[in-house]
Amino acid sequence: MTTTTVPVVGFDQVSKSFGEVRAVDGLTLALRPGETVALLGPNGAGKSTTLDLLLGLKHPDSGAVRLFGATPREAIVAGRVGAMLQSGGLMDEVTVAELVRLACALHPKPYRPADVLARAGVTQIADRKVDKLSGGQAQRVRFALATAGDSDLIVLDEPTTGMDVTTRQAFWATMREQADQGRTVLFATHYLEEADAIADRVLVLHRGRLLADGTAAEIKAKAGARRIAFDLEGGIDEAALRALPFLTTLDVSGRTVRIQSTDADATVHAVYGLGLYPHNLEVAGLGLEQAFVALTTAEEAKSK
């Protein structure tokens, strides 16, 4: 693989609209070699359009997209990009082995088909027709096609949809190996626990703009809230709890109270100030999923 100081992916003030809907809005970002990057965002945030622009499947209305300093088409023709899209890309009436052999034959820097089948965990179904595969098996075949050759950038759109837990773990172990070898891995996912566990960088899109960019820990800190959980005996006065200072969310289930607060110390102090005596008190940072929800909810509130 080629070592370069040029960004693997560069978006410079990129915008793309569909009628009156602006799917990508002035997006600027750069990805570096060897990064594993998760692309997150609620439905309609612009994730799919961003990946389409990156892969040259769509063209920006303004701004520039560059891969390794070249156009997306030039980088793809040179074999520097492998892509696993969420749907499509599989021909009917051919076997898995035939499709993988074709992908290897078309790649400028191909791997041996047998190695590609083994890496994707599809050797045992190599003789099966592609249109007879389960959803999880089809995803693994798409992964095989994305890694048919020695590409520097691997782009994955919802890669583990339909996979069982064991297959997902094996898949991500393989992707870690790819990143350890210096490749850049960019994946869009709705499984936020995957982003938390796998990515060393997280990008959060909202309405086509980059809302947050950092490690999972930095994204959690950016949300600026902590989780508080405790049990209460007797009746629970939800109105009094909702009046607690710095509270952002409240959930009462039976006698268990769960709170998010931007100042956990002050909120807990105020709980005792109400004359309450919480049992099993826990205070912890937000998980990535809670932080993601907090960030996007706050951004939605600003736009209203």
Order of alpha helices (4+ residues) and beta strands (2+ residues): beta-beta-beta-alpha-beta-alpha-beta-alpha-alpha-alpha-beta-alpha-beta-alpha-beta-beta-alpha-beta-alpha-beta-beta-alpha-beta-alpha
